[in-house]
Amino acid sequence: MSYTNQSLTNVTAGHQYQGLLERVLFSTLTTVPSCVFLFINGTMLFTLRSKTVFRETSRYILLFNLLFSDTVQMALSQLMYIIAACRIRLTYPVCGVLNMLGDLTNEVSPLTLVVMSLERYVAVCYPLRHATIITIRNTGVAIIVVWAFSSLNVLIRVLLLLDFPFETLESLQMKDFCSDLAILLGPMSDHYDKAYTCVVFVSAGVVVICSYIGVMVAARSASTDKASAHKARNTLLLHLVQLGLTLSSTIYSPMLIGLSRIVTRIVLVRVQNVFYVIVFIFPRCLSSLIYGIRDQTIRPVLMYHLCCQLKRSVVPTMTEK
């Protein structure tokens, strides 16, 4: 605990050495992409609820669940970044609530990717049984299980935090900026976090890879629709990339701790800003970009809503002039 918190102090204390202009510049460079991607994700979520075909097709329902968790995670990450950039120190309870919400949505994403991969596997390998296996009801049950499993993980983390002797603290006011490392208040929390992350991502990776292999084998069968199998294979590859990018967020903090030993604080803060955009922001918008461009059903509807919203924002401005 002492080493982790000391390393975190080295990371966050660098904000004290940033000038106002530099802090504003970095905050702008991270906030603008976040707002753009939040706008795209929000439009995509609206699109997926705008047509009956999206609301009654299992893969689009699963996509909505994935986008929703990614969007909430991106919004929470940006909120915590702005709080840190403004040098606001929260209390442990408030920081804990924000982190637990972030953990919840962060764990939903890889589990949803697993369910989406299995749905594609069934669609290609068992096309005749797909309609009976992948129903709206079964999809809803799968989503409930994903959220329940992720909530159970959060509950365990909360129980581990309760073992920490908070009465020994001088104040509940945090001395460092709010982050996931700041609330790893004991070795048990740290060990559980690493073990859970390892198990979830290894299991998810195995399922996606096995689904990909199953689709590859089915593609060689004469009875399989070649175009459908090829499209499903590419989709599963993209799911694997998404899973890898989501996994990269788990090594964000260890990378910063390692860099804190060899670079100055101000350099570390600059690197931290770049990593934040690459590791946290970009992966959260990948689903919208992938499905918004590739899916022939979503693309025209998404482009329509994006263009309409842009026109609505431009017309009042021109009218005022």
VENJOZI-V85674 format. One record per residue. N is the residue number from 1. RES is the residue in three letters. PHI is phi in degrees with one decimal (999 if undefined). PSI is psi in whole degrees, 0 to 359 (* if undefined). BURIAL is + if it has 9 or more other ideal C-beta (glycine too) atoms within 8 Angstrom, else -. Layout:
BEGIN
[[N | RES | PHI | PSI | BURIAL] [N | RES | PHI | PSI | BURIAL]]
END
This chain:
BEGIN
[[1 | MET | 999 | 316 | +] [2 | SER | -65.1 | 320 | -] [3 | TYR | -68.1 | 318 | -] [4 | THR | -61.9 | 312 | +] [5 | ASN | -66.1 | 325 | +] [6 | GLN | -66.1 | 319 | -] [7 | SER | -65.0 | 320 | +] [8 | LEU | -63.1 | 321 | +] [9 | THR | -61.6 | 319 | +] [10 | ASN | -63.2 | 324 | +] [11 | VAL | -71.5 | 308 | +] [12 | THR | -78.9 | 333 | +] [13 | ALA | -66.7 | 342 | +] [14 | GLY | -61.8 | 336 | +] [15 | HIS | -59.9 | 334 | +] [16 | GLN | -69.5 | 338 | -] [17 | TYR | -97.0 | 358 | -] [18 | GLN | -82.1 | 137 | +] [19 | GLY | -73.7 | 165 | -] [20 | LEU | -60.5 | 316 | -] [21 | LEU | -62.3 | 318 | -] [22 | GLU | -67.6 | 321 | -] [23 | ARG | -65.2 | 319 | +] [24 | VAL | -64.5 | 319 | -] [25 | LEU | -63.2 | 310 | -] [26 | PHE | -66.2 | 322 | +] [27 | SER | -63.2 | 321 | +] [28 | THR | -66.7 | 317 | -] [29 | LEU | -67.4 | 337 | +] [30 | THR | -96.3 | 326 | +] [31 | THR | -73.8 | 320 | +] [32 | VAL | -61.3 | 309 | -] [33 | PRO | -59.3 | 322 | +] [34 | SER | -61.6 | 315 | +] [35 | CYS | -65.0 | 321 | -] [36 | VAL | -63.1 | 313 | -] [37 | PHE | -69.5 | 326 | +] [38 | LEU | -65.2 | 322 | +] [39 | PHE | -63.4 | 315 | -] [40 | ILE | -65.6 | 314 | +] [41 | ASN | -62.2 | 318 | +] [42 | GLY | -62.6 | 319 | +] [43 | THR | -65.2 | 322 | +] [44 | MET | -65.7 | 319 | +] [45 | LEU | -62.6 | 317 | +] [46 | PHE | -63.1 | 320 | +] [47 | THR | -60.8 | 318 | +] [48 | LEU | -71.2 | 349 | +] [49 | ARG | -109.0 | 2 | -] [50 | SER | -90.3 | 340 | -] [51 | LYS | -123.5 | 147 | -] [52 | THR | -63.0 | 324 | -] [53 | VAL | -62.7 | 327 | -] [54 | PHE | -75.5 | 323 | +] [55 | ARG | -75.8 | 342 | +] [56 | GLU | -117.8 | 15 | -] [57 | THR | -116.0 | 129 | -] [58 | SER | -59.3 | 316 | +] [59 | ARG | -67.8 | 330 | +] [60 | TYR | -76.1 | 328 | +] [61 | ILE | -66.1 | 317 | +] [62 | LEU | -65.4 | 321 | +] [63 | LEU | -62.9 | 319 | +] [64 | PHE | -59.7 | 317 | +] [65 | ASN | -63.2 | 318 | +] [66 | LEU | -64.2 | 314 | +] [67 | LEU | -65.4 | 321 | +] [68 | PHE | -61.7 | 312 | +] [69 | SER | -65.4 | 320 | +] [70 | ASP | -65.0 | 320 | +] [71 | THR | -67.5 | 316 | +] [72 | VAL | -63.0 | 318 | +] [73 | GLN | -63.0 | 318 | +] [74 | MET | -64.8 | 318 | +] [75 | ALA | -64.4 | 317 | +] [76 | LEU | -65.8 | 319 | +] [77 | SER | -61.9 | 318 | +] [78 | GLN | -68.5 | 322 | +] [79 | LEU | -61.6 | 315 | +] [80 | MET | -68.2 | 327 | +] [81 | TYR | -65.5 | 315 | +] [82 | ILE | -63.7 | 320 | +] [83 | ILE | -59.8 | 317 | +] [84 | ALA | -67.9 | 319 | +] [85 | ALA | -65.4 | 329 | +] [86 | CYS | -85.3 | 4 | -] [87 | ARG | 60.4 | 37 | -] [88 | ILE | -94.8 | 125 | -] [89 | ARG | -102.9 | 123 | +] [90 | LEU | -89.7 | 175 | +] [91 | THR | -87.1 | 160 | -] [92 | TYR | -58.1 | 316 | +] [93 | PRO | -60.5 | 316 | -] [94 | VAL | -65.9 | 316 | +] [95 | CYS | -62.1 | 320 | +] [96 | GLY | -62.5 | 318 | +] [97 | VAL | -63.7 | 315 | -] [98 | LEU | -61.8 | 318 | +] [99 | ASN | -69.6 | 322 | +] [100 | MET | -66.4 | 322 | +] [101 | LEU | -64.5 | 320 | +] [102 | GLY | -64.5 | 318 | +] [103 | ASP | -62.1 | 319 | +] [104 | LEU | -60.2 | 308 | +] [105 | THR | -69.6 | 329 | +] [106 | ASN | -68.1 | 325 | +] [107 | GLU | -78.0 | 335 | +] [108 | VAL | -66.6 | 324 | +] [109 | SER | -59.7 | 305 | +] [110 | PRO | -63.5 | 325 | +] [111 | LEU | -68.1 | 323 | +] [112 | THR | -67.6 | 323 | +] [113 | LEU | -61.4 | 324 | +] [114 | VAL | -62.5 | 312 | +] [115 | VAL | -62.9 | 320 | +] [116 | MET | -65.1 | 323 | +] [117 | SER | -66.5 | 318 | +] [118 | LEU | -65.0 | 324 | +] [119 | GLU | -63.8 | 318 | +] [120 | ARG | -67.4 | 323 | +] [121 | TYR | -62.4 | 314 | +] [122 | VAL | -65.1 | 321 | +] [123 | ALA | -62.1 | 324 | +] [124 | VAL | -89.2 | 314 | +] [125 | CYS | -82.8 | 333 | +] [126 | TYR | -131.7 | 62 | +] [127 | PRO | -62.4 | 327 | +] [128 | LEU | -73.7 | 335 | -] [129 | ARG | -101.8 | 359 | -] [130 | HIS | -59.5 | 316 | +] [131 | ALA | -66.3 | 332 | -] [132 | THR | -88.5 | 333 | -] [133 | ILE | -84.9 | 310 | +] [134 | ILE | -94.5 | 80 | +] [135 | THR | -99.9 | 168 | +] [136 | ILE | -60.6 | 319 | -] [137 | ARG | -64.7 | 313 | -] [138 | ASN | -64.4 | 325 | +] [139 | THR | -64.9 | 317 | +] [140 | GLY | -62.1 | 319 | +] [141 | VAL | -63.1 | 318 | -] [142 | ALA | -61.8 | 319 | +] [143 | ILE | -66.2 | 319 | +] [144 | ILE | -62.1 | 318 | -] [145 | VAL | -63.0 | 318 | -] [146 | VAL | -60.3 | 312 | +] [147 | TRP | -68.6 | 324 | +] [148 | ALA | -66.8 | 318 | -] [149 | PHE | -64.1 | 317 | +] [150 | SER | -65.8 | 322 | +] [151 | SER | -66.2 | 323 | +] [152 | LEU | -62.3 | 320 | -] [153 | ASN | -62.2 | 317 | +] [154 | VAL | -63.8 | 319 | +] [155 | LEU | -60.8 | 318 | -] [156 | ILE | -63.0 | 320 | +] [157 | ARG | -62.7 | 320 | +] [158 | VAL | -64.3 | 317 | +] [159 | LEU | -62.6 | 323 | -] [160 | LEU | -67.6 | 325 | +] [161 | LEU | -68.6 | 330 | +] [162 | LEU | -66.8 | 340 | -] [163 | ASP | -75.5 | 347 | -] [164 | PHE | -75.3 | 134 | -] [165 | PRO | -75.3 | 82 | -] [166 | PHE | -64.4 | 338 | -] [167 | GLU | -66.8 | 343 | -] [168 | THR | -79.7 | 346 | -] [169 | LEU | -75.3 | 143 | -] [170 | GLU | -67.5 | 326 | -] [171 | SER | -155.7 | 155 | -] [172 | LEU | -78.3 | 353 | -] [173 | GLN | -71.3 | 129 | -] [174 | MET | -73.7 | 144 | +] [175 | LYS | -87.3 | 339 | -] [176 | ASP | -114.7 | 175 | +] [177 | PHE | -75.1 | 153 | +] [178 | CYS | -68.6 | 129 | +] [179 | SER | -159.8 | 173 | +] [180 | ASP | -67.5 | 328 | +] [181 | LEU | -68.7 | 329 | +] [182 | ALA | -67.2 | 337 | +] [183 | ILE | -106.7 | 11 | +] [184 | LEU | -82.9 | 79 | +] [185 | LEU | -86.8 | 11 | -] [186 | GLY | -164.5 | 162 | +] [187 | PRO | -63.9 | 327 | -] [188 | MET | -62.8 | 319 | -] [189 | SER | -62.7 | 317 | +] [190 | ASP | -65.0 | 313 | +] [191 | HIS | -64.1 | 317 | -] [192 | TYR | -64.5 | 318 | +] [193 | ASP | -59.6 | 314 | +] [194 | LYS | -67.0 | 317 | -] [195 | ALA | -64.9 | 315 | -] [196 | TYR | -63.7 | 314 | +] [197 | THR | -59.3 | 315 | +] [198 | CYS | -62.4 | 313 | -] [199 | VAL | -63.6 | 314 | -] [200 | VAL | -62.9 | 311 | +] [201 | PHE | -74.6 | 327 | +] [202 | VAL | -66.1 | 315 | -] [203 | SER | -62.8 | 315 | +] [204 | ALA | -62.9 | 318 | +] [205 | GLY | -61.4 | 318 | +] [206 | VAL | -62.7 | 316 | -] [207 | VAL | -63.5 | 314 | +] [208 | VAL | -64.8 | 317 | +] [209 | ILE | -65.5 | 317 | +] [210 | CYS | -64.0 | 322 | -] [211 | SER | -64.2 | 320 | +] [212 | TYR | -63.4 | 315 | +] [213 | ILE | -62.4 | 318 | -] [214 | GLY | -60.3 | 319 | +] [215 | VAL | -67.8 | 322 | +] [216 | MET | -62.6 | 317 | +] [217 | VAL | -65.4 | 317 | -] [218 | ALA | -66.0 | 329 | +] [219 | ALA | -65.0 | 335 | +] [220 | ARG | -81.7 | 349 | -] [221 | SER | -76.3 | 142 | -] [222 | ALA | -69.8 | 336 | -] [223 | SER | -85.3 | 355 | -] [224 | THR | -92.1 | 140 | +] [225 | ASP | -67.5 | 112 | -] [226 | LYS | -62.5 | 317 | -] [227 | ALA | -64.4 | 317 | -] [228 | SER | -64.9 | 318 | +] [229 | ALA | -65.0 | 320 | +] [230 | HIS | -65.3 | 317 | +] [231 | LYS | -66.0 | 319 | -] [232 | ALA | -65.0 | 322 | +] [233 | ARG | -62.7 | 315 | +] [234 | ASN | -64.3 | 322 | -] [235 | THR | -62.6 | 317 | +] [236 | LEU | -66.0 | 324 | +] [237 | LEU | -62.6 | 319 | +] [238 | LEU | -66.1 | 323 | +] [239 | HIS | -61.4 | 321 | +] [240 | LEU | -65.8 | 321 | +] [241 | VAL | -64.5 | 316 | +] [242 | GLN | -59.7 | 319 | +] [243 | LEU | -63.4 | 319 | +] [244 | GLY | -64.8 | 320 | -] [245 | LEU | -67.3 | 322 | +] [246 | THR | -65.2 | 321 | +] [247 | LEU | -64.3 | 328 | +] [248 | SER | -61.4 | 333 | +] [249 | SER | -67.3 | 337 | +] [250 | THR | -75.9 | 339 | -] [251 | ILE | -98.8 | 7 | -] [252 | TYR | -61.2 | 307 | +] [253 | SER | -65.6 | 313 | +] [254 | PRO | -58.9 | 324 | -] [255 | MET | -63.8 | 317 | +] [256 | LEU | -65.1 | 321 | +] [257 | ILE | -63.9 | 319 | +] [258 | GLY | -65.6 | 318 | -] [259 | LEU | -68.2 | 332 | +] [260 | SER | -63.4 | 342 | +] [261 | ARG | -83.1 | 339 | -] [262 | ILE | -118.9 | 348 | -] [263 | VAL | -123.9 | 164 | -] [264 | THR | -74.0 | 165 | -] [265 | ARG | -63.4 | 319 | +] [266 | ILE | -68.0 | 322 | +] [267 | VAL | -65.8 | 321 | -] [268 | LEU | -63.1 | 320 | +] [269 | VAL | -65.8 | 321 | +] [270 | ARG | -65.3 | 317 | +] [271 | VAL | -63.7 | 321 | +] [272 | GLN | -60.8 | 321 | +] [273 | ASN | -65.6 | 319 | +] [274 | VAL | -66.4 | 314 | -] [275 | PHE | -60.4 | 324 | +] [276 | TYR | -60.3 | 315 | +] [277 | VAL | -67.7 | 317 | +] [278 | ILE | -72.2 | 317 | -] [279 | VAL | -87.9 | 323 | +] [280 | PHE | -101.2 | 315 | +] [281 | ILE | -78.8 | 307 | +] [282 | PHE | -59.5 | 311 | +] [283 | PRO | -59.9 | 332 | +] [284 | ARG | -74.7 | 343 | +] [285 | CYS | -103.3 | 358 | +] [286 | LEU | -63.8 | 321 | +] [287 | SER | -61.1 | 317 | +] [288 | SER | -62.7 | 317 | +] [289 | LEU | -67.1 | 318 | +] [290 | ILE | -64.0 | 305 | +] [291 | TYR | -76.6 | 329 | +] [292 | GLY | -67.2 | 331 | +] [293 | ILE | -94.9 | 318 | -] [294 | ARG | -79.4 | 319 | -] [295 | ASP | -76.5 | 118 | -] [296 | GLN | -69.1 | 338 | -] [297 | THR | -81.0 | 321 | -] [298 | ILE | -78.8 | 321 | +] [299 | ARG | -54.4 | 309 | +] [300 | PRO | -63.8 | 323 | -] [301 | VAL | -69.1 | 318 | +] [302 | LEU | -63.5 | 315 | +] [303 | MET | -63.9 | 324 | -] [304 | TYR | -62.0 | 312 | -] [305 | HIS | -67.5 | 321 | +] [306 | LEU | -63.6 | 314 | +] [307 | CYS | -65.5 | 320 | -] [308 | CYS | -64.5 | 318 | -] [309 | GLN | -68.7 | 324 | +] [310 | LEU | -67.6 | 321 | -] [311 | LYS | -65.3 | 321 | -] [312 | ARG | -64.5 | 328 | -] [313 | SER | -80.5 | 335 | -] [314 | VAL | -85.5 | 319 | -] [315 | VAL | -59.1 | 313 | -] [316 | PRO | -60.7 | 326 | -] [317 | THR | -65.2 | 317 | -] [318 | MET | -67.6 | 324 | -] [319 | THR | -64.0 | 320 | -] [320 | GLU | -62.9 | 326 | -] [321 | LYS | -71.9 | * | -]]
END
